[in-house]
Every structure is written in structure tokens, then in C-alpha cells.
């Protein structure tokens, strides 16, 4: 059985969609918060488990947790820039481009 694909003649214009700077900010902020929470939780639980396994003192465990938050913060910063960039491209009816994994690439003025 064949199915017919229904395609619109023209893509909808950017103004007819629900994109706005505030909407882009909300979407970018949400994924940034999600990234920070998930990576931060994964780092904290892993460090806590190893600290309990090896019997490390609480002070050492807390110091390692602070160090473990650094990669989560860096990943969240990159995710914030990338999410904002992608949301703005979608609002302009552009395709998503290949990500650049430089930390502050998306915060530079073009």
C-alpha cells in the first residue's frame, strides 16, 4: 500500500511561528538547566560513591565534588551558547549547522 506524502507548497514564514527572543531564551535556558542538573548530579553521585568506597574523609570528598562541578559548568556554558544559536537559526527558518566544540564560540559577535 502506497502512502502519499503531503508537503506544504511554501514553508511558513518565521513571523507566523511562535519564535521570539523570549521564547528562544526560555528554550535555551531550559536545556542549559537540564544539562547542568544531569551532569552535576552524575558527577556528585560518582564522587560520593568513590569517596565512600575508599573511605575518604568528608573534607576530601567535598573538595573533589567542587572540582567535579567544573566540567558540568563548562558543559553547561557551551550548551547555553549552542542552544541559543540553534533556536535563533530555527527562528530564521535555517537548518541546524554542525556544532563547534570551542567553549565560547557561540558567545562571540559575528
C-alpha positions in Angstrom: 0.0 0.0 0.0 1.5 3.3 -1.0 1.2 6.4 1.1 1.1 9.9 -0.3 3.4 12.5 1.3 1.7 15.8 1.8 4.1 18.7 1.7 3.2 22.4 2.1 3.9 24.5 -1.0 5.9 27.0 0.9 7.4 26.8 4.4 5.7 29.0 6.9 7.3 32.4 7.5 9.2 33.0 10.7 6.7 35.5 11.9 3.9 33.0 11.8 5.7 30.7 14.2 6.0 31.0 17.9 9.6 32.2 17.8 10.6 35.3 19.7 13.8 36.3 21.6 12.0 35.5 24.9 10.9 32.0 23.5 14.4 31.3 22.4 15.7 32.3 25.8 13.3 30.0 27.6 14.2 27.1 25.4 17.9 27.7 25.7 17.7 28.3 29.5 15.7 25.1 29.9 18.2 22.8 28.1 21.1 24.6 29.9 19.5 24.0 33.3 18.8 20.4 32.4 22.4 19.8 31.3 23.8 21.3 34.5 21.4 19.3 36.7 22.1 16.0 35.0 25.9 16.4 34.6 26.2 17.9 38.1 24.2 15.1 39.7 26.2 12.4 37.8 29.5 14.0 39.0 28.3 14.3 42.6 27.0 10.8 42.9 30.1 9.3 41.3 32.4 11.2 43.5 30.3 10.4 46.6 30.3 6.7 45.7 34.1 6.6 45.3 34.7 8.6 48.4 32.6 6.1 50.5 34.1 3.1 48.7 37.7 4.2 49.5 36.8 5.7 52.9 38.0 9.3 52.1 37.3 12.0 54.7 34.4 14.3 54.2 36.7 17.3 53.5 38.4 15.5 50.7 35.1 14.3 49.4 33.7 17.9 49.3 36.8 19.2 47.6 36.5 16.6 44.9 32.9 17.5 44.5 33.8 21.1 43.9 36.4 20.0 41.3 33.8 17.7 39.8 31.4 20.6 39.2 33.9 22.3 36.9 33.2 20.0 33.9 29.5 20.3 34.5 29.7 24.1 34.5 31.8 24.2 31.3 29.5 21.8 29.5 26.5 24.0 30.6 28.1 27.1 29.3 28.7 25.5 25.9 25.2 24.1 25.9 23.7 27.6 26.6 25.5 29.1 23.7 24.7 26.3 21.3 21.0 26.2 22.3 20.7 29.9 21.8 22.4 29.6 18.4 20.2 26.8 17.3 17.0 28.5 18.5 17.9 31.7 16.6 18.6 29.7 13.4 15.3 27.9 13.7 13.5 31.2 14.1 15.1 32.4 10.8 14.0 29.2 9.0 17.6 28.0 8.6 18.9 24.5 9.1 20.9 23.5 12.1 24.6 23.7 11.4 27.4 21.4 12.5 28.3 22.1 16.2 31.6 23.8 17.0 33.0 22.4 20.3 35.0 25.5 21.2 33.8 26.7 24.7 33.0 30.3 23.9 32.4 30.1 20.1 28.7 30.9 20.3 29.2 33.9 22.5 31.4 35.8 20.0 29.9 38.6 18.0 29.7 37.7 14.3 
